[in-house]
């Protein structure tokens, strides 16, 4: 599904209510009408271009070839591939911010939309996992995970019909102390997965009903070393990305695509080819009250 250059979203629905017994022939229990506040959000645009000049590929040979000149089509495909990789990294950036209930501008990291503010929801208090405690109480870490799961379940109301599966995207220090924690190591002791803990640091471990993953990110973004962000998996409609159409007459009033790529030749002098990519995404977290964050200590 795609929306035009702006989209509307409703505030998160309330929790489910129980239906009482009633006498046969009596009036039905009346459903309370939902009250929703409609808000408009703008699909913001990101785009990037590259230019291939004829002079750049003049007399440049294909790799491994002694005779064939490098073809324009090959260079176009290579440059477009580079632009697409930049676009994929940008989408990943928005997804990482989405599990924090935010939309940020990749240029300077400024918050463009805060869904907690938009939906008038107070963010949950950050959880202290106390991972640097040299002598933790027995079962303290497992109890902390259980309390976190139950807190998320309570905030979801009737949204989840089955067990809630939480995932955590962790910074490097948070994850390193987690896998080194006494409770975690004892859990994996004498299991096939213990080999991962004995050798290199694993990229993902499951403990206390939560899947913890070391988030790698890249040089441009990632999770702070001492932090972790938690979100429930498998909840329909929790995270959405809507796309508006490109700014061309060809795509006016059509369903937006995740990414548009164009090759525009120099029709006057035939000296260059301009490559462009464009996307108009609107990432939304529809129920930010289920999101949680934690610190290492």
KOLDOLUM-748225 format. One line per field, with one value per residue (C-alpha): x, y, z. Coordinates in steps of 0.1 Angstrom, whole numbers. Example, Ala and Ser with C-alpha at 12.3 -4.5 7.8 and 13.67 -1.06 7.14 Angstrom:
BEGIN
xx = (123	137)
yy = (-45	-11)
zz = (78	71)
This chain:
BEGIN
xx = (0	12	-1	2	27	9	-8	-32	-28	-51	-40	-34	-65	-74	-71	-98	-127	-145	-181	-203	-230	-266	-301	-315	-337	-320	-304	-269	-240	-231	-197	-182	-176	-139	-126	-98	-77	-66	-31	-15	22	42	61	96	119	155	173	208	224	256	269	289	309	321	356	356	353	372	399	392	392	370	386	404	400	429	408	371	365	345	308	286	259	283	293	257	248	277	270	233	242	262	232	209	232	231	193	192	214	191	160	179	186	149	140	165	149	115	120	127	95	113	119	152	169	200	218	222	203	176	143	117	88	85	56	54	48	24	2	6	23	49	79	85	114	147	155	188	200	228	251	283	273	300	278	242	214	204	179	180	186	159	134	143	136	103	93	101	80	50	53	52	23	3	9	-3	-37	-56	-33	-14	-34	-4	29	48	83	106	137	165	190	220	251	285	292	257	258	293	284	251	268	294	268	268	231	234	265	250	219	240	263	264	243	253	251	277	304	294	301	334	348	340	312	279	259	226	215	181	176	146	122	140	162	192	212	244	235	263	250	278	300	271	247	242	231	251	275	258	222	196	162	133	103	78	80	52	27	7	7	31	57	47	65	43	56	45	50	80	79	72	42	44	38	13	-16	-1	8	42	72	99	126	127	158	163	191	188	210	224	202	218	256	257	285	271	244	228	217	191	174	145	123	94	90	69	80	54	54	16	19	50	38	51	87	113	150	176	211	240	243)
yy = (0	35	69	103	130	131	104	102	80	73	72	38	19	11	-24	-51	-52	-83	-90	-99	-126	-114	-129	-143	-118	-89	-59	-64	-50	-18	-13	20	41	46	82	88	118	120	133	141	131	141	116	130	126	115	114	112	114	105	116	95	117	103	114	92	60	70	44	26	-11	-37	-55	-86	-76	-65	-53	-44	-9	-5	-3	25	0	-17	15	26	-7	-4	32	25	-4	20	44	15	4	39	38	4	18	48	25	6	39	47	12	15	48	33	9	40	56	83	96	113	133	113	146	158	133	158	143	150	131	118	93	94	131	128	102	119	88	90	68	39	44	30	-3	-8	-43	-40	-61	-49	-63	-87	-105	-104	-120	-154	-152	-114	-111	-136	-118	-85	-100	-114	-81	-64	-89	-85	-47	-49	-73	-49	-20	-40	-46	-70	-65	-98	-130	-153	-151	-119	-124	-96	-87	-65	-46	-42	-20	-38	-33	-42	-74	-84	-81	-100	-131	-130	-128	-158	-166	-166	-187	-212	-214	-224	-247	-283	-273	-272	-234	-232	-235	-200	-186	-205	-192	-158	-136	-148	-123	-134	-152	-160	-156	-151	-151	-123	-126	-103	-94	-74	-46	-39	-9	9	39	63	49	22	15	32	8	7	7	-18	-12	-37	-43	-71	-92	-106	-78	-69	-32	-22	-9	4	22	40	54	84	85	102	138	130	133	96	87	113	97	62	39	49	25	20	33	50	48	68	72	106	110	143	147	180	172	135	141	125	103	114	86	94	75	88	76	92	71	76	52	49	31	29	19	34	25	-11	1	-2	8	-4	5	-18	-3)
zz = (0	-7	2	-15	-3	31	51	80	110	140	176	191	200	236	252	247	271	285	276	306	308	301	303	271	254	271	253	239	257	238	223	233	203	195	197	174	166	130	123	90	83	53	32	31	1	-3	-36	-49	-83	-101	-135	-159	-183	-217	-209	-178	-198	-229	-235	-202	-207	-190	-161	-174	-210	-234	-262	-254	-242	-211	-221	-209	-199	-176	-159	-156	-139	-115	-105	-101	-78	-57	-54	-45	-17	-3	-5	13	41	44	47	75	92	92	105	134	144	139	168	189	178	158	123	119	91	80	72	108	130	139	150	123	139	175	175	213	211	182	200	234	249	277	268	293	317	305	321	339	331	357	335	352	386	396	421	409	428	417	387	387	350	341	364	347	312	325	339	307	287	310	308	270	271	294	271	240	255	232	203	207	209	217	234	229	214	221	201	213	191	213	213	214	251	262	242	253	290	283	268	295	323	347	341	303	303	327	305	275	294	280	250	213	214	241	214	202	237	240	208	192	206	190	170	186	218	232	269	292	263	245	214	218	187	184	160	136	117	98	101	97	124	150	185	213	229	263	250	237	220	225	202	198	166	146	154	123	116	143	119	85	56	32	-1	-21	-59	-75	-86	-123	-145	-153	-116	-106	-87	-89	-61	-48	-51	-25	-49	-83	-105	-137	-163	-180	-211	-224	-255	-266	-265	-257	-232	-201	-185	-152	-129	-102	-74	-54	-26	-7	25	55	83	111	144	150	187	203	238	232	226	253	258	282	293	303	338)
